[in-house]
């Protein structure tokens, strides 16, 4: 007797249209039949197409199944076979929710079904919606509590916008599906997490929230969705770090696959069904959802350490051990997809901002990962291609350094003026694990609501950014390097040790989420103190999109 078949995930919703929506789920068996039954008494059936994920693996650092410590089961990356099933439910009427359930039949004829959930077509304009704004889950400690409190506080949301960094290492399957910590991505967003937090000896288990079974999710690529050179290193963490620019890969590996030998977003793209643009595919796109036109950009770079000790391939210099081996260089905080003026993505964005769909939308929102304005550390240096400087002593390389000219910041110099001119009301992003927001002189709102699972602090007060001295540009140690003042929360700000209200939340105990209510045009941010499991969720900030 083999054990009964199990679903690896509940179903989740993708790509809604005016008459249809896609239902997606995963199993660890190929199966012989996968269906969605839906409608009154579940009398309609839609058959799923099945594909196999091509790069999902586990390694010595995976915490999954019987492996609770490094290297217990796996000593190196090994393939993990996972199948994806997608069915299109058609014939829907906007505004009408329909019940559905999925069933997967294994090769031996045994079957497994989900609970019954509900789905809907894409909402028409003038439909009031509640949209969850989130990012940077990455299996972090407070994420499951955060998502549980979303459902307890606002009930069912109508959509999820996720500003990147869904997991830490995109090809590590367990981070998406079933990490032993209980904090993997899908369990948290589906109310199947089991994340334990202990305060003062009291243990609380958080389950996350049943969210994406009922609401479509639109995601963008963060730096953690990008993997480096395929299988060149001994662990998935090292492979994630092993990115190099495409132009360098062409020189070093002229006969080999560019995708395998520079960087890729294969697993991310295989997992999600997203709107597509002609030039960018799923990597950047635009979609209408109710009263909103959402524009999603691929704006992220390789995170490298700011340390200058010469031991690491870092933001500002290469490791000393690798100076004579360019194949092992990190090439600084390289940008994955150009957004500089004149690039393919920039030209696409310019055309989208002039499209009737964009111009006629009541709310115009742009989402990407890298911050244009933040108190976080990750905004320094400027978002621009690293300028490589090789210092030589005769013919010997003494140092390889990288500078990032401040006046060439592509987001601030090229993208933001476009968005201002197009009357974008909200720019939403993540990356720094903070809550903070800003308003430009023209009234455009910038919101970073990524203090979901943990934080690395804010450059404010006594906490300064780690910046190099003696470089061409002076890097800003405190505040927003791009010259906006952070907004103090309008309802209930946290108070600092000096008794003054703080214009941010950076906490490893307090978790934050934000809800966009399109009926009123307001964005409300809420906080929950995980040290007090029985405490209320507090609304601490609210602002309106004009």
N, C-alpha and C positions, 0 to 999 in steps of 0.2 A: 504493500500500500504506500503510494507516495502521499505527501501531505496535500491538503486542499490548495488549489491555486489562489494566489493573492494578487491584488492590484498593487503596483508600485506607487501610484498616485490615485487620488480621486480625479474625476474629470475636471477640466477647466476650460474657460471660454476664450475664444480668439476670433479676430477678424469679423466682427458683426457687419452685416449690410442691412438695407431696408427690408429685406425679406428672409435673411438667413443668418446663421452664426456657426462657427466651427466648434466642435467639441473634441478635446485632445486629452489623451491619458497614456500612461506608460505601464508596461509589464516586463517581467524578466523571462517571459516565454514568447515565442513567435506566435503560437496559437493557430487555430484554423478558422476562427470566426470572431469578429469584433463588431458590435453593433450599439447604436443608440436607439432606445425606444422613447417616444415622446408624444405629447399631446394628451387629450382626454383619455383616461384609462390606459395611457401609454400604448395606444393602438397603432401609431405610425412607427416605422423602422427606417433607420439610415445605416448603411453599411460603412465601416471604416476602412481607409487605406492604411497599410502598415509599412513602416520603414524601420531600419535598424540604425541606431546611433553609431557613427563610425569611429569616434575617438574617445568614448567614455572608458576610463580606466580607474583602477585603485592602485595604491602603492604603499610603501612602508609607513607613510604618515597618515594614511586613511584610518579613520576611527569608524569601522563598520563591521557588522556581524561579529565574528569571534575575535576581531583585532581591537583590543582596547588600549594597547601600548604600541609604540613604534616597532615595526618589524616583526611582530608576533606571527603573522601569517605570510605577508608579502615582503620580499626584500627589495623589490624594484617594481616599476609600473607594469601592471598586467591588465589585459583587456577585460572589461566587464560588459557582458552582452545585455543590451537593453533595447526593447522595441517600443516604438511610438505609434499610436493609433489616432487617426483623425477622421471624423465623420462630419459631413455638412448637413445641418438641419435646415430644411427649406420650408417655404410656404408660410412664413411668419408674418404677423401683422404688427406694425410698430405700436408700442404701448401695451401690448398684451403679453403677459408672462405665461410661459408654458412649462409644465413639468417634464423632466427627462431622467433617464437612468441609463447607465452603460453596462454592457455584459461582454466578458471575454471568455472564449471557449478554448481550453488547452488542447494539445494534440491527443490526449487520452480521452477527450470528450467531457472532462470535468469543467464546470464553468464557475465564474465568480461575477457577481454584480455589485454595483455601488448602491448607496442610498439614493433616494429620489431628490433631485435638486430642481432649480428652475432657471430658465434662460429666456432671452428676449432678443428681438431684432435691434439694430442700432436705433437710438432714440431720435425722434424728430426734433427740429428746432422748437423752442418754446416749452420743451419738457424740462421741468426742474429736476436736476440731478445732484447727487452727492458723489464726489470723486475723491478717492483717497490719494494723497500725494506722499510718496515714500521713496526711499533709496537706501543703499548701503546696508543691506541686511547682513550678509557675510557671516552667518552662523554666530553672530555676536550675542552676548549674554541677555540683553533686555528685549531682543526682537520678538520673541514669542509673547511676552507680556504686552508689548506694544500692540500687536495685532489682535490679541484677545480683547484689549481695552477699546480698540476701534469698534468692534462689533457690539460690545456691551454699551458703548457710549452713543453711537449713531445708528446702530442697527445695520441693515443691509446697505452697502454702497452700490452705486450703479456702474462704477468703473474704477480702475487702478492705473495711476501713472507712476512708473517706476524709473527714477533718474539714474539707473546704472549701479554697478557693483552688487549684483544679486548674490554672488557667492565669492569665494576667495580664489580658487583655482578651477577654472571653467571645465577642464577635462576630468576632474575628480568627481565621479558619478555620485558618490555618497553625499557630497555637499548639496547637490540638488534634491536628493531623494530620501536618504535614510541614515545620515550621520548619527553615531551613537550618543552624541551630546543632546540629541533631541531638537536641535535648532536648524535642520536643513531647510532649504528654501520652500519647497512645496508643502511639507507638513505645516509650517508656520502659517502660510497663506490659505491653508485648507482646514485649519482647526484640528490637525492630527499630530501636532507637536507634543513633546513631553519634555519640557525644559525646566529643570529644578533650580530654584534660587533660594538661598538660605540667608536670613537676617536675624540676628540675636537668637540663634539656635532654632528658629522656626523655618520649616521648609515649605515652600509654595511651589506647586507644579503648574506651569502655564502651558496652554494647549494651542496658542495662536488663535486665529479666527477663520471661520468658514466664509471665505471672501470670494476667491476666484472661481468657485463652482458656480456662482450666480452672476459674476460681473466680469466683463472682458478686461484684460490687462494689456496696456501699451508700455513697452520697455524701450530703453535706449542703452547703448553700449558704454559701459564704464571701463576703466583700465583693467579691472579684474575679469572682464569677459574675454580678454585677449590672451591667447597662449603664444609662447615663443616657438623656437625651432623644435620640430617633432623628434622626440626620442633620441636627442643628442646627449642628454644628461641622465643621471641615475635616479632622479625623483621628479614627481610632477611639480613640486615647488620650484626646483631648479629650472625645469622646462618653462614654467610661467615667467621666470626671470630672464630667460634666454632669448629675448627679442632683439632683432637688429633691423635697421632700415632696409626696405626693398632694394634700394640702389646699391647698398653694400652687399646684400645677398647676391645680386646679379653678378658682381665682380668676383666674389669668393666662390660661388657655386654656379658658374655660367650654364652648366648642362642640367641642373637639378630644378625641382619644383620650387617656385617662389613661395608658395603657401607653406610648404613643409620647412623651408629654410629661412624664413624671416619672422612672420607672425601670422596668426589666423584667429577668426571668430567662428570656426566651424561648429563647435558644439552648441554655442548660443544660437546660431542660425538654424541648426537642426532641431532644436527644442521648441522654438517659437514660430508660430504663423503670424506674421505681421504685415501691415500694409507695405507696399513696395513703391519705390520711385524708379524711374527709368534709368537714372544714372547710379543710384546708390543701393538699389535692391532694398533689403530689410535694414540696411545699416543706417540710412536716413530716409525719412518719409514724412508725409503729412496726411492727416485724417480728420474728417468732420465727425463730431460726436455731440448730438444735441445742438446746443447753441455755441459750441466751441470748435474752432479750428486749431488743432494741436499740430505743431511742427516739431519733429524730433530730429536732432542733429547728432552726428558722430564726432563729438568734440572731447577727446581725451588723449592723454599721453602716458608714456611709461613712467610709473612712479619709481624713482631711484632715491637712495638715501642721501641726505644732505651732509653726511659725515665726510670729513676731509682727511681721515687718518691714513689714507693710501691702501687700506686693506680691502676696500669694496669697490666694485664698479658703481660709481655714484653719480649724483646730479652734476657735480662740478669737476670731477676728475676720474680717471680710470685707476683700477687697482695696480699697484706698483709691480706685482708679480707678472702681470699680463702686458706690460708695455710693449714687448716685442712680438706680441701675438694678437694682431687685430681681429682674428676670428673670435677671440674671447672678450673683446671690448663690449661695453654696454651702450656706447654711443649717446650717453646722456639721456635726458628726458625727451626721447624722440616722440614725434607726433605721428599717430597711426594714419589718419585720413586728413589730407590738407583741407583747410577752410580759409586759407589766405585769399585775398581778393584775386579773382581771375581763375581760381581752382574750380574743378568740376562741381564740388559741393557748394561752394560760394555762388556759382552761377545758377545752380538749381534753386538755392535758397532765394536768390534775387527774383527768379521767375515765380516761385511759389508765393512770395509776398505780394506779387502783382496779379495773382490769379483771382478770378471772381469768387471762388470758394473761400479764399482767405479774406478778401476785401469785404465780403458780405456777412462774415461771421460776427456775431454779437461780441464774442470773447475770442481774443487772439493770444494764444499761449505758445511759447517756445520752450522746449525741454532738451537739455543736454547734461553731460556729467560734470565737466570741469567748471569751477566757479569763476564768473566774471568779477564778483565782489564777495569777499568773505573775511572773517577774522581768523580763519583757519590757516594752518601752516602750508597747505598744499597749493596755495595760489602763488607762492614764490618758488622759483623765479618766473619771469614772464612766459606766457603761453606762445612760444615761438620756436622755430627750429634751432637746436643747439648749434652754436658756432664753435667748431673744433679748432683748438690751438695746440699744436705739437711743439714742445720745447725740446731743442736738441743741444747736445754737447758734442761738437764735431758731427759724426754721423749717428751717434747714440741718442736714443730717445730718453730724455730725462723726465718728462711729464706729458700727459695728455689731459688738457683742460677743456671745459665747456663754459661758454658765456651765452647769455640770453638777453639780447638788447631790449631794454624796457620799451623803447619807442616802436618796437616791431611786434608788440603783443597782438596776435591776430584777432582775439576775441574783442579786445577793447578798441583796437584801431580799425578793424574791418567789419566785424559782425554787429557789434552793438549799434553803431550809427545806422546800419541798414534796418535794424529792428525798431529803433527810435522813429525813423522816417516812415515806417509802415504802421505806426501806432500800436505796436504790440503792448498789451497791458501787463503781461506777466512773463518773466523769465524764471524758470524753475530748474534747479540743479542740485547736485549733492557733493560727494567726494571728501568733505572735511569733517564729517561726523559731528555736526553742529546744528543748532537752530539759530539762524540770524537772518535779518532781512534789511533791505535797502530800498530807497526810492531815488530815482534820478531827477534832475532838475525839470525834465519834461513830464515827470509823473509816472514813468515806467517802473513797475515793481520787480524787485529781485528777491526771490525766496529760496533759501537753503534750509530744508527741514530734514536733515540727515542724522540728527542725534536720536536714532531709532534703537540701536543696540549697544552702542558704546561711544566714547569720545576720546580724542587725543588733545583736547583743550583748545582754548582760544588765545590768540595773541593780543592780550588786553591786560592792563594793569602791570603786574610784575612778570607775567609770562611772555617771554620774547621768542620769536622764531629763531631757528638755527640758520644763520646766514653767513656766507663767506666774506672775509675781509680782503681788501686789496684787489677786488675784481673791478672791471670797467664800470659796472652799474652798482649803485648803492641799493641793496635790497632792503625793503622796509621790514623792520623788526616787530612793529606794533600796528594794530588797526588794519584797515583795508588799504592795500597798496595802490588801489585804483581810485582813491580819494573820495569815497562816499562815507558818510557817517552812518553807523548802524542805528536802526530804529528801536527805541525802547518799547517793549510790548505794551499794548494799549489797555489791557485789562488788569493783569496780575503778574507783573514782572517779578523774577527772583531778585533778592536783595543781596549785594555783596557784603564782605566783611566791613566795608567802610560805611554801611548803611544806605548806600545809593542803589537805585534800581539798575540792574544789569541789562545791556541790550542784546543778550545772547543766552542760550542754554548750552552748556558743555558739561555734561555730567555722566558718570558711570552708575548713577543710582536713579536718575530721573530720565524717563524716556518720553519722546515727543512725537506726535503725529499731527498732520494738517488735513483739513477737509475743505474742498472747494464746493460751495453750494451755488449751482448755476441759476437757481431760482431767484436768489437775492444778490448774486454777484459777489458774495463775501467768501473770504478764505479765513477759516478759524483754526487756530493752533491750540492743541491740548497737551497737558503734561500729566504724567502719573509717576508717583514716587514708589519705586519697587521696594524701598525699605519699609514701607507701610502698606502691606498687601490689602488691607481693608479700607484704605483711604479713597477719597473721591478722585475721579479724573477732573482736573481743573482746566477750564478754558482760560488761557492767559493772554491771547492776542487775537485780534480780528481786524481785517481791513477790507476795503471794497474795491473791486475793479471798476473803474469809471468807464 
